[in-house]
Amino acid sequence: GMIFLRSLLFNIQFYLGTSILVTLCLPCLLFPREVVVFVNKIWCAIMTKGMKWWLNIEIKVIGKIPSRDRIVIYAIKHQSAWETVFCTDLFSMPSIVLKKALILLPVIGLYFLRAGAIPITRDQGINALRKMGRNAKKAVKEKRSMMIFPQGTRVSPGISSKEKPYLPGVFLLYSQAKVPVIPVAHNAGLLWPKNSFLKYPNRLKSKSITLKILPEIQPGLSKQEFLAKLETAIETSSDELINLEK
């Protein structure tokens, strides 16, 4: 019962708060990107408070977040809606590689566009990949970092990368942008499972979602070498962070 109530209160704050904020801040879309970054900061601050108030969960970051002026690609484990929200702020609003459908969403899609999101279609045909490559080069030229979920979809804790493989999109970004990749592991899926109304704070013994910034992968590796290194880093660390809570 308590879990339902706490989830309900958090969700009301999350969805209602988001709706009010994006509507009030619509005029911000006419201003430079920095203004949208600021709106995102406020949004994340409100959500972080909501996690603390209703779910009694903190956020813990292990490792060093690269300085804002460095151009990198964040390759983030995707377990939940949580990282879509919080990582944008933690990493100072990088250009996110997103399913095209999200960019077509009313209102919120406009924010994604304004923030320089890189749309991608599921079929990842040669043209889609080419376009993604062009977008990656453009981001570097405009001094923007990028953010991608290398498995392309939310994967529940305990499901291996054999079942949900790492997709070639991340290599394409890496090879075109020629900047370091920062692998990022976390355990947010324990609190906030895919498409789940209920949140499960009791699954986090440490009372915090832990996010780990892993050693960067320098440009220049072959596809096979790069993907193997990335997958090993993210999967091993994410599993460790999940197991620590058991």
C-alpha positions as CSV (number, residue, x, y, z in Angstrom):
1,G,0.0,0.0,0.0
2,M,2.7,2.4,1.0
3,I,4.6,1.7,-2.2
4,F,1.6,2.5,-4.2
5,L,1.0,5.8,-2.4
6,R,4.6,6.9,-2.6
7,S,4.8,5.9,-6.3
8,L,1.5,7.8,-6.9
9,L,2.8,11.0,-5.3
10,F,6.1,10.8,-7.1
11,N,4.4,10.2,-10.5
12,I,2.0,13.1,-9.9
13,Q,4.9,15.4,-9.3
14,F,6.9,14.0,-12.2
15,Y,4.2,14.1,-14.8
16,L,2.3,17.2,-13.6
17,G,5.5,19.1,-12.8
18,T,6.9,18.3,-16.3
19,S,3.7,19.4,-18.0
20,I,3.5,22.7,-16.1
21,L,7.2,23.4,-16.6
22,V,7.3,22.6,-20.4
23,T,4.2,24.7,-20.9
24,L,5.3,27.7,-18.9
25,C,8.7,27.6,-20.5
26,L,7.6,27.3,-24.1
27,P,8.8,30.9,-24.9
28,C,12.3,29.8,-23.8
29,L,12.5,27.8,-27.0
30,L,12.9,31.1,-28.9
31,F,16.1,31.9,-26.9
32,P,19.6,30.4,-27.2
33,R,20.3,26.9,-26.2
34,E,21.7,28.0,-22.8
35,V,18.2,29.0,-21.7
36,V,16.9,25.5,-22.6
37,V,19.8,24.0,-20.6
38,F,18.8,26.2,-17.7
39,V,15.1,25.0,-17.9
40,N,16.5,21.4,-17.9
41,K,18.5,22.2,-14.8
42,I,15.3,23.4,-13.0
43,W,13.4,20.3,-14.1
44,C,16.2,17.9,-12.8
45,A,16.3,19.8,-9.5
46,I,12.5,19.4,-9.1
47,M,12.8,15.7,-9.9
48,T,15.7,15.1,-7.6
49,K,13.7,16.6,-4.8
50,G,10.8,14.4,-5.7
51,M,12.9,11.3,-5.5
52,K,14.1,12.4,-2.0
53,W,10.7,13.5,-0.7
54,W,8.5,10.7,-1.9
55,L,10.9,7.8,-2.4
56,N,13.7,8.7,0.0
57,I,16.3,8.0,-2.7
58,E,19.4,10.0,-3.3
59,I,21.7,10.1,-6.3
60,K,25.3,9.0,-5.9
61,V,28.0,9.5,-8.6
62,I,31.2,7.5,-8.6
63,G,34.0,8.8,-10.8
64,K,34.6,12.2,-12.3
65,I,32.2,13.9,-14.7
66,P,34.2,15.4,-17.6
67,S,34.4,19.2,-17.6
68,R,31.8,21.0,-19.6
69,D,34.2,22.2,-22.3
70,R,35.3,18.7,-23.3
71,I,33.5,17.1,-26.2
72,V,32.8,13.4,-25.5
73,I,30.2,10.8,-26.2
74,Y,28.4,9.4,-23.2
75,A,27.4,5.8,-23.7
76,I,24.9,5.0,-21.0
77,K,23.3,1.8,-19.8
78,H,19.5,2.1,-20.5
79,Q,17.3,0.5,-17.8
80,S,14.7,3.1,-17.1
81,A,13.2,6.5,-17.8
82,W,15.4,7.8,-15.0
83,E,18.6,8.2,-16.9
84,T,16.8,9.9,-19.8
85,V,15.9,12.7,-17.3
86,F,18.9,12.9,-15.0
87,C,21.8,12.3,-17.3
88,T,20.9,15.2,-19.5
89,D,21.5,17.5,-16.6
90,L,24.4,15.7,-15.1
91,F,26.3,15.9,-18.4
92,S,25.2,19.4,-19.2
93,M,22.7,18.7,-21.9
94,P,24.5,16.7,-24.5
95,S,22.8,16.0,-27.9
96,I,20.9,12.8,-27.3
97,V,20.5,10.1,-29.9
98,L,16.7,9.5,-29.7
99,K,14.1,7.5,-31.4
100,K,12.4,9.7,-34.0
101,A,9.0,9.1,-32.3
102,L,10.2,11.0,-29.2
103,I,11.0,14.0,-31.3
104,L,7.5,14.0,-32.8
105,L,5.9,14.2,-29.3
106,P,3.9,17.3,-28.7
107,V,5.7,20.1,-26.9
108,I,8.5,17.9,-25.4
109,G,9.7,17.1,-28.8
110,L,10.3,20.8,-29.4
111,Y,12.7,20.8,-26.4
112,F,14.5,17.8,-27.7
113,L,15.0,19.5,-31.0
114,R,16.1,22.7,-29.5
115,A,18.6,20.8,-27.4
116,G,20.1,19.4,-30.5
117,A,18.8,15.9,-30.3
118,I,19.9,13.4,-33.0
119,P,16.9,11.5,-34.3
120,I,17.3,7.9,-35.3
121,T,14.9,5.5,-37.0
122,R,14.6,1.9,-35.8
123,D,15.5,0.4,-39.2
124,Q,19.0,2.0,-39.2
125,G,19.3,1.7,-42.9
126,I,22.4,3.1,-44.6
127,N,20.8,6.6,-45.1
128,A,19.8,6.8,-41.4
129,L,23.3,5.9,-40.4
130,R,24.8,8.4,-42.8
131,K,22.6,11.1,-41.4
132,M,23.6,10.2,-37.9
133,G,27.2,10.5,-38.9
134,R,26.6,13.9,-40.3
135,N,24.8,15.0,-37.1
136,A,27.7,13.7,-35.0
137,K,30.2,15.8,-36.9
138,K,28.0,18.8,-36.6
139,A,27.7,18.3,-32.9
140,V,31.5,18.3,-32.6
141,K,31.8,21.4,-34.7
142,E,29.3,23.1,-32.5
143,K,31.2,22.0,-29.4
144,R,28.4,19.7,-28.1
145,S,28.9,16.4,-26.4
146,M,26.6,13.5,-27.3
147,M,24.7,10.9,-25.4
148,I,23.6,7.5,-26.6
149,F,22.0,4.3,-25.2
150,P,24.1,1.7,-27.0
151,Q,21.6,-1.1,-26.6
152,G,19.0,1.2,-28.2
153,T,16.2,0.2,-25.7
154,R,15.6,-0.2,-22.0
155,V,16.9,-3.4,-20.7
156,S,15.8,-4.7,-17.3
157,P,18.4,-5.6,-14.7
158,G,19.4,-9.2,-15.0
159,I,18.9,-9.4,-18.8
160,S,22.2,-10.0,-20.5
161,S,23.6,-8.3,-23.5
162,K,23.3,-11.6,-25.3
163,E,19.6,-11.1,-25.3
164,K,19.7,-7.4,-26.0
165,P,22.9,-6.8,-28.0
166,Y,24.9,-3.6,-28.3
167,L,24.0,-2.0,-31.6
168,P,26.4,-0.5,-34.1
169,G,25.0,3.0,-33.8
170,V,27.4,3.9,-31.0
171,F,30.4,2.8,-33.1
172,L,29.2,5.0,-35.9
173,L,29.1,8.1,-33.6
174,Y,32.5,7.2,-32.2
175,S,34.1,6.7,-35.6
176,Q,32.6,9.8,-37.1
177,A,33.0,12.2,-34.2
178,K,36.5,11.0,-33.4
179,V,36.1,12.0,-29.7
180,P,36.5,9.8,-26.5
181,V,33.6,7.7,-25.4
182,I,32.7,7.7,-21.7
183,P,30.9,4.5,-20.7
184,V,28.4,5.1,-17.9
185,A,26.9,2.3,-15.7
186,H,24.1,2.6,-13.1
187,N,21.4,0.7,-11.3
188,A,18.3,2.9,-11.8
189,G,16.3,0.0,-13.2
190,L,15.9,-1.4,-9.7
191,L,14.0,1.7,-8.6
192,W,12.2,2.5,-11.8
193,P,11.5,-0.5,-14.0
194,K,10.6,-0.1,-17.7
195,N,7.0,1.2,-18.1
196,S,6.3,0.7,-14.4
197,F,3.9,3.0,-12.6
198,L,5.2,1.6,-9.3
199,K,8.7,2.7,-8.1
200,Y,10.6,0.3,-5.8
201,P,12.8,2.2,-3.3
202,N,13.1,-0.9,-1.2
203,R,15.2,-2.6,-3.9
204,L,17.9,0.0,-3.2
205,K,19.5,-1.0,0.1
206,S,21.9,2.0,-0.1
207,K,18.9,4.4,-0.5
208,S,20.5,5.8,-3.6
209,I,20.7,5.3,-7.3
210,T,24.4,4.9,-8.1
211,L,25.8,6.1,-11.4
212,K,29.4,5.2,-12.3
213,I,31.5,7.1,-14.8
214,L,34.0,4.6,-16.3
215,P,37.4,5.1,-17.8
216,E,37.1,6.7,-21.2
217,I,37.7,4.9,-24.5
218,Q,40.0,6.9,-26.8
219,P,39.2,7.3,-30.5
220,G,40.7,5.1,-33.1
221,L,39.8,1.5,-32.1
222,S,38.4,-0.9,-34.6
223,K,34.6,-1.7,-34.5
224,Q,35.1,-5.1,-32.9
225,E,37.6,-3.9,-30.3
226,F,35.6,-0.8,-29.5
227,L,32.3,-2.6,-29.0
228,A,33.8,-5.4,-26.9
229,K,35.5,-2.9,-24.7
230,L,32.4,-0.8,-24.3
231,E,30.1,-3.7,-23.6
232,T,32.5,-5.3,-21.0
233,A,32.9,-2.0,-19.2
234,I,29.2,-1.1,-19.0
235,E,27.8,-4.6,-18.4
236,T,30.3,-5.6,-15.7
237,S,29.9,-2.3,-13.8
238,S,26.1,-2.2,-14.1
239,D,25.9,-5.8,-12.8
240,E,28.2,-4.9,-9.9
241,L,26.0,-1.9,-9.0
242,I,22.9,-4.0,-9.1
243,N,24.4,-6.8,-7.0
244,L,25.6,-4.4,-4.3
245,E,22.0,-3.7,-3.5
246,K,21.0,-7.3,-2.9
